[in-house]
Amino acid sequence: MYMAYNGNKRPEVTSDTTFDAIINGERTATSRHENWPGTAWWKTLNVGDVITLRDTKENLPTSRRIKVRITRAAHQLSGLSVQEVLQPLYEVD
């Protein structure tokens, strides 16, 4: 969760990075395309699992970290209503 928005964010988001958006409660889910590296790992997570996210791609001693708890299983977005898509997938632990 280390990406800068670089102007590509919803108007109501005030954070500059995805990591800060999680801390500020502005981001409660993540999207993964099937062909992206790491997608298979996200599918192994279960509701209740706690994972650590960091603000850098590399695992540096200076990286900020936050623990989040998975609240919904990974799922396809196609065919879901807007309300279903907007349900949080994780919460700050």
N, C-alpha and C positions, 0 to 999 in steps of 0.2 A: 504494500500500500504506500508506495513511495513516489507516486507520479504527481507532478505539478499539473494543475488544470490548464495553465497557459491560456486563459480566456475561454476554455471549453467547459463551462460549468453552467448549471441552472442559475437563473437570476437570483434566487433566494439563498444560494450558497455563498457564504462570506469567506470561507477558508481558501487558501491558495494551493493546498495539496490534499490528496486523498487521505493521508494519515491525519492531518489536522481536522479534516471533515469528520472522521470517525470520532476523534476526541470531542469535537463540538456537537456531536449528535446529528450532523448533517448528512452522514453517509452510514447506512445500516445494512447495505448489501453490496455484492460485487458481481460482475458479469464475467463470464469466461466463454470464449468461443471453443468449440470442440477441438479445433486444430492447434490451439495455443499450448505451448509447453506448460506443464503443471496442472492442466485441467483434470487429469486422471486423479491426482492427489486430492483435489477439492471434493471429488465424488466419493472419496473414502471416508469423509467426515460424517459424523453422526450428530444428531441433535443432542446437546449437552456437552459435546467435546469443547475443550478450551484450547485455543491456539494463540500463539504470539505473533503479532504483526510488528513490523519495524518500518522506520521512515527512510531507510536506505535499501538499495538492492543488495549490496554486500552486507554481510554480517559483521559489522564493525563494533569495537568496544564503545564507540561514541554514539552508536545508533540509539534513537529513542525507541522504546518498545511499549506495546500495550497488549494486554490479554483480552481476548473476546471469546464469548461463549456462543456456539452455534445454536440458533433457535429454530431453523427450518432446514430440511434436507435440500440438497441440490436438486434442481428441477429445470425442465425446459420452459422457456418463456412463451413460446408460441402456443396460442389457444387460451392463454390466461387473461382474465380481466385486468384492468388497470389496478383495481383494489388488491387483487391477488399478487400482482407484480410488486406493488409497493410495500408489502408486508416485510418487516425486518428479517434478515437472515442471521444476524448476529447482534449481540449486545456487549457493551463493555463489561468485563468481569470484575 
